[in-house]
Amino acid sequence: MPLFSYKVVDKSGKEIKGITESESRNTLKMKLQSEGLFVSDIKEKSSKDAFDLTNLKMLLSLRSKKASLDEVASMTRLLATLQKASIPLVEALGAVAEQQQNAYLKETMMLVKNKIQEGYSFSRSAKDFPDTFSDLYCNMIAAGEESGALDKVLLRLADFLESQLDLKNRVRSAMTYPIILLVMSIIVISIMFIVVVPKLSEMFDSMDMELPIQTKFMIGLSSFFSNYWWLVIIVAVGGFISFKRYIKTEKGLFRWDKFLINVKIFGRINRMIAISRFAKTLATLLNAGVPILKALDIVKKVVGNKVLETAIAVAKENIKEGESISVPLKRSGEFPPIVISMISIGEQSGELESMLETLADSYEKEVRYTLERLTSMIEPIMLATLGLVIGFIIFSIIVPIFKINESIG
């Protein structure tokens, strides 16, 4: 977002200067005026000014105030409840804004409220704040406004956001322990190679004895990491940066996403998560009254995989030419037969939305079950691997020590 410097005067007549980010000059002016301040000057800063060290702290502070998915879901649920109670939208937005602990979300909702008071629709006002309100959110709100069922759409939207949050948290929770175990394993092994093994190597060298091949290998590896640790870091960081740059390209991202849904074990989980997101999002949009072509446009952006995104984009073009949804998706080869069959049955029976919801629920349950099973398998495998590595290191140390004891005896 653009960066603006401003001068305002508060109710006591004190002049206040500041720098902040805003969607536009008018948006910032409305925000300051809503706080009871008289605006005397607003100037847009250049991109060069944006990186001035004096602004760095403020920029970091603004970044940290972005609304999280669970905060948006909670806000949507509360707004839906107030709308269901027939409280006018402007009053409901004001009441919900006052309940928010996140200052960024609170300010955003107050700005949306101000724009609605000026005559804009809720959906149009929300579009000015893409960090908080996604395309899916805005389009569902627009459909709710057109149909006169905004409260029902908000409830569906809250359910959708909460289900996505739950799935995200389950995936994160399932991977937390293995990642912690992996990091701790790397730390323990690194300490042994960099601290313990070099000291033992000095002792073995001072005794001028013939070492077993596994001990020589371990000492050589330890020596390399001790002497060339900086090279290892440079190669690792360089490789990571190169990889990040590669997947930012169209070709690189496509290949990486294709790998993610085809790799052994984890590929199946990644594909199920993406398809679950596809089915849940499409069902939610169609239930809200969003046209199929517009819904597919939104779904392809939130599915989270370039390969499936391409397949959905092609399907959209084919639907324009009169085909059903299931035919081009089947032709892409990226959707499992059961998904194609359920979508086809839903189209033929006129119950596509409910069939997609059933499909999404089924896949979410399968993802939970698979993650639990995978986690229970990964933990003992990682522990066994760590035990073997540490056992090899200890064995490589003990054998020469036994030889020393024998020679002394």
C-alpha positions as CSV (number, residue, x, y, z in Angstrom):
1,M,0.0,0.0,0.0
2,P,1.1,3.6,-0.6
3,L,2.8,5.5,2.3
4,F,1.5,8.9,3.4
5,S,2.8,11.6,5.7
6,Y,0.1,13.7,7.4
7,K,-0.4,16.7,9.7
8,V,-3.5,16.9,11.9
9,V,-4.8,19.0,14.7
10,D,-6.6,17.3,17.7
11,K,-9.5,18.8,19.7
12,S,-7.1,20.6,22.1
13,G,-5.4,22.4,19.2
14,K,-2.2,20.3,19.3
15,E,-0.6,19.6,15.9
16,I,0.3,16.0,15.3
17,K,2.6,14.6,12.5
18,G,2.8,11.0,11.4
19,I,3.5,8.5,8.7
20,T,1.2,5.6,7.8
21,E,0.0,3.3,5.1
22,S,-3.4,3.6,3.5
23,E,-5.3,2.5,0.4
24,S,-5.6,6.1,-0.8
25,R,-5.5,9.7,0.3
26,N,-9.3,9.9,0.8
27,T,-9.3,6.7,2.8
28,L,-6.7,8.0,5.2
29,K,-8.5,11.4,5.4
30,M,-11.8,9.6,6.4
31,K,-9.9,7.5,9.0
32,L,-8.3,10.5,10.6
33,Q,-11.6,12.5,10.6
34,S,-13.4,9.6,12.2
35,E,-11.0,9.8,15.1
36,G,-12.1,13.5,15.6
37,L,-8.9,15.0,14.1
38,F,-8.8,18.0,11.8
39,V,-6.7,17.2,8.7
40,S,-4.4,20.0,7.6
41,D,-2.1,18.2,5.2
42,I,-1.7,14.7,3.6
43,K,1.2,13.9,1.2
44,E,2.1,10.6,-0.5
45,K,5.7,9.5,0.2
46,S,7.9,8.2,-2.6
47,S,9.0,4.6,-2.7
48,K,12.5,5.8,-1.7
49,D,11.0,7.5,1.4
50,A,9.3,4.2,2.3
51,F,12.6,2.6,3.1
52,D,13.9,5.5,5.2
53,L,15.2,4.2,8.5
54,T,13.0,6.6,10.4
55,N,9.9,4.9,8.9
56,L,11.1,1.3,9.4
57,K,9.7,0.9,12.9
58,M,6.3,2.2,11.8
59,L,6.2,0.0,8.8
60,L,7.0,-3.1,10.8
61,S,4.3,-2.1,13.3
62,L,1.7,-1.8,10.6
63,R,2.7,-5.2,9.1
64,S,2.2,-6.8,12.5
65,K,-1.3,-5.5,12.8
66,K,-2.8,-7.5,9.9
67,A,-5.8,-9.5,10.7
68,S,-5.4,-13.3,11.0
69,L,-7.8,-15.9,9.5
70,D,-9.2,-16.8,12.9
71,E,-9.9,-13.1,13.7
72,V,-11.7,-12.6,10.4
73,A,-13.7,-15.8,11.0
74,S,-14.7,-14.7,14.5
75,M,-15.6,-11.2,13.3
76,T,-17.8,-12.7,10.5
77,R,-19.6,-15.0,12.9
78,L,-20.4,-12.1,15.2
79,L,-21.6,-9.9,12.3
80,A,-23.8,-12.7,11.0
81,T,-25.4,-13.1,14.5
82,L,-26.2,-9.4,14.6
83,Q,-27.6,-9.4,11.1
84,K,-29.8,-12.4,11.9
85,A,-31.1,-10.3,14.9
86,S,-32.2,-7.7,12.3
87,I,-29.7,-5.0,13.5
88,P,-28.9,-2.5,10.7
89,L,-25.6,-3.2,8.9
90,V,-24.0,0.1,9.9
91,E,-24.8,-0.4,13.5
92,A,-23.7,-4.0,13.4
93,L,-20.4,-3.1,11.8
94,G,-19.8,-0.4,14.5
95,A,-20.6,-2.9,17.3
96,V,-18.4,-5.6,15.9
97,A,-15.5,-3.1,15.4
98,E,-15.7,-2.1,19.0
99,Q,-15.3,-5.8,20.0
100,Q,-12.0,-6.3,18.1
101,Q,-8.7,-6.5,19.9
102,N,-6.7,-6.2,16.7
103,A,-6.3,-2.5,16.1
104,Y,-5.8,-3.0,12.3
105,L,-9.0,-5.0,12.0
106,K,-10.9,-2.5,14.1
107,E,-9.8,0.4,12.0
108,T,-10.6,-1.5,8.8
109,M,-14.1,-2.2,9.9
110,M,-14.7,1.5,10.9
111,L,-13.5,2.6,7.5
112,V,-15.9,0.1,5.8
113,K,-18.7,1.4,8.0
114,N,-17.8,5.0,7.0
115,K,-17.9,4.1,3.3
116,I,-21.3,2.4,3.7
117,Q,-22.6,5.6,5.3
118,E,-21.4,7.5,2.2
119,G,-23.6,5.2,0.0
120,Y,-21.3,2.4,-1.0
121,S,-22.4,-1.2,-0.7
122,F,-20.8,-3.6,1.9
123,S,-19.1,-5.6,-0.8
124,R,-17.8,-2.6,-2.7
125,S,-16.4,-1.1,0.6
126,A,-14.7,-4.4,1.5
127,K,-12.9,-4.6,-1.8
128,D,-10.7,-1.6,-0.7
129,F,-9.2,-3.8,2.0
130,P,-7.9,-7.0,0.3
131,D,-5.6,-7.8,3.2
132,T,-8.7,-8.5,5.3
133,F,-11.4,-9.3,2.8
134,S,-10.5,-11.7,0.0
135,D,-12.1,-12.0,-3.4
136,L,-14.1,-14.9,-2.1
137,Y,-15.4,-12.9,0.8
138,C,-16.3,-9.8,-1.3
139,N,-18.1,-11.9,-4.0
140,M,-20.1,-13.8,-1.4
141,I,-21.1,-10.6,0.3
142,A,-22.2,-9.2,-3.1
143,A,-24.3,-12.3,-3.7
144,G,-25.9,-12.0,-0.3
145,E,-26.7,-8.3,-0.9
146,E,-28.3,-9.1,-4.3
147,S,-30.4,-12.0,-2.9
148,G,-31.4,-10.1,0.3
149,A,-30.0,-12.9,2.4
150,L,-26.8,-11.3,3.8
151,D,-27.2,-12.9,7.2
152,K,-27.4,-16.4,5.8
153,V,-24.4,-15.7,3.5
154,L,-22.4,-14.4,6.4
155,L,-23.1,-17.6,8.4
156,R,-22.0,-19.7,5.5
157,L,-18.9,-17.6,5.1
158,A,-18.1,-17.9,8.9
159,D,-18.6,-21.7,8.6
160,F,-16.3,-21.8,5.6
161,L,-13.5,-19.7,7.2
162,E,-13.7,-21.8,10.4
163,S,-13.5,-25.1,8.5
164,Q,-10.4,-23.8,6.5
165,L,-8.8,-22.6,9.7
166,D,-9.5,-26.0,11.4
167,L,-7.9,-27.9,8.5
168,K,-4.9,-25.5,8.5
169,N,-4.4,-26.0,12.2
170,R,-4.7,-29.8,11.9
171,V,-2.0,-29.9,9.3
172,R,0.3,-27.6,11.3
173,S,-0.3,-29.5,14.5
174,A,0.5,-32.8,12.8
175,M,3.8,-31.5,11.5
176,T,4.9,-29.7,14.6
177,Y,6.3,-32.6,16.6
178,P,8.2,-34.2,13.6
179,I,9.8,-30.8,12.8
180,I,10.8,-30.2,16.4
181,L,12.3,-33.7,16.6
182,L,14.2,-33.1,13.3
183,V,15.6,-29.8,14.6
184,M,16.7,-31.3,17.9
185,S,18.3,-34.2,16.1
186,I,20.3,-31.9,13.9
187,I,21.4,-29.9,16.9
188,V,22.5,-33.0,18.9
189,I,24.4,-34.5,16.0
190,S,26.0,-31.2,15.1
191,I,27.3,-30.8,18.7
192,M,28.8,-34.3,18.7
193,F,30.5,-33.7,15.3
194,I,31.8,-30.2,16.1
195,V,32.6,-30.5,19.8
196,V,32.9,-34.1,21.0
197,V,34.5,-36.0,18.0
198,P,37.4,-33.4,17.4
199,K,38.6,-33.9,21.0
200,L,38.5,-37.7,20.7
201,S,40.3,-37.4,17.3
202,E,43.2,-35.4,19.0
203,M,43.5,-38.2,21.6
204,F,43.6,-40.9,18.9
205,D,46.2,-39.0,16.9
206,S,48.4,-38.6,20.0
207,M,48.5,-42.4,20.4
208,D,49.4,-43.0,16.8
209,M,47.1,-46.0,16.4
210,E,45.3,-47.5,13.4
211,L,41.7,-46.6,13.4
212,P,38.7,-48.6,12.0
213,I,37.3,-47.4,8.7
214,Q,34.0,-46.2,10.3
215,T,36.0,-44.1,12.8
216,K,38.1,-42.6,10.0
217,F,34.9,-41.8,8.1
218,M,33.3,-40.1,11.2
219,I,36.5,-38.1,12.0
220,G,36.8,-37.0,8.4
221,L,33.2,-35.9,8.3
222,S,33.6,-34.1,11.6
223,S,36.8,-32.4,10.4
224,F,35.0,-31.2,7.3
225,F,32.1,-29.7,9.2
226,S,34.5,-28.1,11.8
227,N,36.7,-26.5,9.2
228,Y,34.2,-25.7,6.5
229,W,31.1,-25.0,8.4
230,W,30.9,-21.6,6.7
231,L,30.9,-23.3,3.3
232,V,28.0,-25.5,4.4
233,I,26.0,-22.4,5.4
234,I,26.8,-20.6,2.2
235,V,25.8,-23.6,0.1
236,A,22.6,-24.1,2.1
237,V,21.6,-20.4,2.0
238,G,22.5,-20.1,-1.6
239,G,20.5,-23.2,-2.5
240,F,17.5,-21.9,-0.6
241,I,17.6,-18.5,-2.2
242,S,18.0,-20.1,-5.7
243,F,15.1,-22.4,-5.0
244,K,12.8,-19.5,-3.8
245,R,13.7,-17.6,-7.0
246,Y,13.0,-20.6,-9.2
247,I,9.5,-21.3,-7.8
248,K,8.6,-17.6,-8.2
249,T,8.8,-18.1,-12.0
250,E,5.7,-19.5,-13.8
251,K,7.5,-22.6,-15.0
252,G,9.3,-23.2,-11.6
253,L,6.1,-22.9,-9.6
254,F,4.2,-25.2,-11.9
255,R,6.9,-27.9,-11.6
256,W,7.2,-27.6,-7.9
257,D,3.4,-27.8,-7.4
258,K,3.3,-30.8,-9.7
259,F,6.0,-32.5,-7.5
260,L,4.1,-31.6,-4.3
261,I,0.9,-33.5,-5.4
262,N,2.7,-36.4,-7.0
263,V,5.5,-37.2,-4.5
264,K,5.2,-40.4,-2.6
265,I,3.1,-40.4,0.6
266,F,2.9,-36.6,1.1
267,G,1.7,-36.0,-2.5
268,R,-1.6,-37.8,-1.7
269,I,-2.2,-35.6,1.3
270,N,-1.4,-32.4,-0.6
271,R,-3.7,-33.4,-3.4
272,M,-6.5,-34.2,-0.9
273,I,-6.1,-30.8,0.9
274,A,-6.2,-28.9,-2.4
275,I,-9.3,-30.8,-3.7
276,S,-11.0,-30.4,-0.3
277,R,-10.4,-26.7,-0.6
278,F,-11.7,-26.7,-4.2
279,A,-14.9,-28.5,-3.3
280,K,-15.6,-26.5,-0.1
281,T,-15.0,-23.1,-1.7
282,L,-17.0,-23.9,-4.8
283,A,-19.9,-25.2,-2.8
284,T,-19.9,-22.2,-0.5
285,L,-19.9,-19.8,-3.5
286,L,-22.6,-21.6,-5.4
287,N,-24.8,-21.8,-2.2
288,A,-24.4,-18.0,-1.9
289,G,-25.7,-17.5,-5.4
290,V,-22.4,-16.6,-7.1
291,P,-22.5,-17.6,-10.9
292,I,-20.5,-20.7,-11.8
293,L,-17.9,-18.9,-14.0
294,K,-17.3,-16.2,-11.4
295,A,-17.1,-18.9,-8.7
296,L,-14.5,-20.9,-10.7
297,D,-12.4,-17.7,-11.1
298,I,-12.3,-17.3,-7.4
299,V,-11.7,-21.0,-6.6
300,K,-8.7,-21.3,-8.9
301,K,-7.0,-18.6,-6.8
302,V,-7.6,-20.2,-3.5
303,V,-7.0,-23.9,-4.3
304,G,-3.2,-23.4,-3.6
305,N,-1.7,-25.4,-6.4
306,K,-0.7,-24.2,-9.8
307,V,-1.4,-27.5,-11.6
308,L,-5.0,-27.7,-10.3
309,E,-5.4,-24.0,-10.9
310,T,-4.6,-24.5,-14.5
311,A,-7.0,-27.4,-14.8
312,I,-9.8,-25.3,-13.3
313,A,-9.0,-22.4,-15.6
314,V,-9.2,-24.7,-18.6
315,A,-12.5,-26.1,-17.3
316,K,-13.9,-22.6,-17.0
317,E,-13.2,-21.9,-20.7
318,N,-14.7,-25.3,-21.7
319,I,-17.9,-24.5,-19.6
320,K,-18.2,-21.3,-21.6
321,E,-18.4,-23.4,-24.7
322,G,-21.2,-25.5,-23.2
323,E,-19.5,-28.4,-21.5
324,S,-20.3,-29.6,-18.0
325,I,-17.9,-29.1,-15.1
326,S,-17.0,-32.8,-14.7
327,V,-15.9,-33.4,-18.4
328,P,-12.9,-31.0,-18.6
329,L,-11.9,-31.8,-15.0
330,K,-11.7,-35.5,-15.9
331,R,-9.8,-34.7,-19.1
332,S,-7.1,-32.8,-17.0
333,G,-6.2,-36.1,-15.2
334,E,-5.6,-34.2,-12.0
335,F,-8.8,-35.1,-10.2
336,P,-9.5,-38.6,-8.8
337,P,-12.3,-40.6,-10.4
338,I,-14.5,-40.4,-7.3
339,V,-14.4,-36.6,-7.4
340,I,-15.4,-36.6,-11.1
341,S,-18.2,-39.1,-10.5
342,M,-19.6,-37.1,-7.6
343,I,-19.5,-33.8,-9.5
344,S,-21.1,-35.5,-12.5
345,I,-23.9,-37.0,-10.3
346,G,-24.4,-33.6,-8.7
347,E,-24.8,-31.9,-12.1
348,Q,-27.3,-34.5,-13.4
349,S,-29.4,-34.4,-10.2
350,G,-29.3,-30.6,-9.8
351,E,-27.7,-30.9,-6.4
352,L,-24.1,-29.9,-7.2
353,E,-23.7,-27.7,-4.1
354,S,-24.7,-30.5,-1.6
355,M,-22.6,-33.0,-3.5
356,L,-19.6,-30.7,-3.3
357,E,-20.1,-30.2,0.4
358,T,-20.3,-34.0,0.9
359,L,-17.1,-34.4,-1.1
360,A,-15.3,-31.7,0.9
361,D,-16.4,-33.2,4.2
362,S,-15.3,-36.6,3.1
363,Y,-11.9,-35.4,2.0
364,E,-11.4,-33.3,5.2
365,K,-12.0,-36.5,7.3
366,E,-9.6,-38.4,5.1
367,V,-7.0,-35.8,5.5
368,R,-7.4,-35.9,9.3
369,Y,-7.2,-39.7,9.4
370,T,-4.2,-39.8,7.0
371,L,-2.3,-37.1,9.0
372,E,-2.9,-38.9,12.3
373,R,-1.7,-42.2,10.8
374,L,1.3,-40.6,9.1
375,T,2.3,-38.8,12.3
376,S,2.2,-42.0,14.2
377,M,4.4,-43.6,11.6
378,I,6.9,-40.7,11.3
379,E,7.7,-40.4,15.0
380,P,9.1,-43.9,15.5
381,I,10.9,-43.8,12.1
382,M,12.6,-40.5,13.1
383,L,13.5,-41.8,16.6
384,A,14.9,-45.0,15.1
385,T,16.9,-43.1,12.5
386,L,18.3,-40.7,15.2
387,G,19.1,-43.8,17.3
388,L,21.0,-45.4,14.5
389,V,23.0,-42.3,13.7
390,I,24.0,-41.7,17.3
391,G,24.6,-45.4,17.7
392,F,27.0,-45.3,14.8
393,I,28.9,-42.3,16.3
394,I,29.2,-44.0,19.7
395,F,30.2,-47.4,18.1
396,S,32.9,-45.5,16.0
397,I,34.2,-44.0,19.3
398,I,34.0,-47.1,21.5
399,V,35.9,-49.5,19.2
400,P,39.2,-47.5,19.2
401,I,38.8,-47.0,23.0
402,F,38.5,-50.8,23.5
403,K,41.7,-51.2,21.4
404,I,43.5,-48.7,23.6
405,N,42.4,-50.6,26.8
406,E,43.6,-53.8,25.3
407,S,47.0,-52.4,24.4
408,I,47.3,-50.9,27.9
409,G,46.3,-54.3,29.4
